[in-house]
């Protein structure tokens, strides 16, 4: 059996991390507390009631969950943050539900995946928070989450992201990360990020630890355990029958968010899991390449932690549709037009919850619902990873490039990019088309990144390979609880 998450204990480094946390007053949340934040210690709950959501304070680690009150400061824990997308937007009979990522610290759900990578390394002693730097290679939000968690835990960080990502990301990172490195290209230039990691590894050696979201199974585990549980809780709350839970749609990204689909499939075996990508870089659907503007989803390769065997469909989304809808959801003319179409004030307000990749996920869900001709009682789940606040500079850029966004533009976008979204660029996967996609991992991970021939085959042929992961959350929780006990603050 392959050791997918290293939990072997280095006692000397672990002791140093315990002393650091004691000095800085740091308590670490468990997976169980991220699934159910009501388990948070009372003192920390009380402190959070007066604390800003983005404040650099270690107790904000306990806000790494889907249940924060939707306020910028204070607030408690409630029900799962989600919305139901109005049919006036989707143009589908089926119900489309979406988890909302805005109410995490940093405004995006990637802060959860980064914590899941960092915490086990801290409590096992596989990362020295006193002397080593945490390196966060990313196409956007992951390095933001990693830099934030590093700051909360009092350790140094290096954020790596493509130079063409939004200015909002860079501005924020400069104040939080120890170093910010911009690599050539856009979000599809993942190899350049990996190359920079190899360069840093050669330069700095044991002074750094690289937390690569594309191959860290802790990323997979967080979404399987925490994101998957949040979706199931919503479905139970709404009394959705199992036979009506039809689909889950998410961009490929790092492969982590897709892991929630594995959790859903374990609970609802009939569900279809959709992996999405940009039409301008159709790696899964056409073994293709290129650049695109759906920020943060990463491509030109298949992530090591993507369980391709559990993927039922690949959908490619035109990035122009995403940019047009982003304007529709954020420009005054677009909001006035949608209000005239019958959207309520609350539904209009909810449009600020969609980032560009969230819009891409919505379009995948729409295409899937139309492809399978889903009915009124059927449900497709998707995810809004961050919000419009991450991309506001794009509005000025689009106005400069394309001109003012008018009511006529709003009508065109609503009709074409949403209501008349078709089933083009949709591929239903067979056993062998899945195998074709899985085999693409070889060129990135075995030839370039040092993975083994034996393990890539185990991912496909060994039925126990993926099944060993879910149980590791409980094992990590025990290690976190023992670590916290030795820190001695609770």
Secondary structure, 3 states (H helix, E strand, C coil): CCCCCCCCCCHHHHHHHHHHHHHHCCCCCCHHHHHCHHHCCHHHHHHHCCCECCCCCHHHHHHCCCCECCCCECCCECCCCEEEECHHHHCCCCEEEEEECCCCHHHCCHHHHHHHHHHHHHHHCCCCCCCCEEEEECCCHHHHHHHHHHHHCCCEEEEEEECCCCHHHHHHHHHHCCEEEEECCCCCCHHHHHHHHHHHHHHHHHHEEECCCCCCHHHHHHHHHHHHHHHHHHHHHCCCCHHHEEEEEEECCCCCCCHHHHHHHHHCCCCEEEEEEEHHHCHHHHCCCCCCCCCCCCCCCCCCCCCHHHCCEEEEECHHHHHHHHHHHHCHHHHHHHHHCCCCHHHHHHHHHCCHHHHHHHHHHHHHHHHCCCCCCCEEEEEECCCHHHCHHHHHHHHHHHCCCCHHHHHHHHHHHHHCCCCCCEEECCHHHHHHHHHCHHHHHHCCCCCCHHHHHHHHHCCHHHHCCCCHHHHHHHHHHHHHHHHCCC
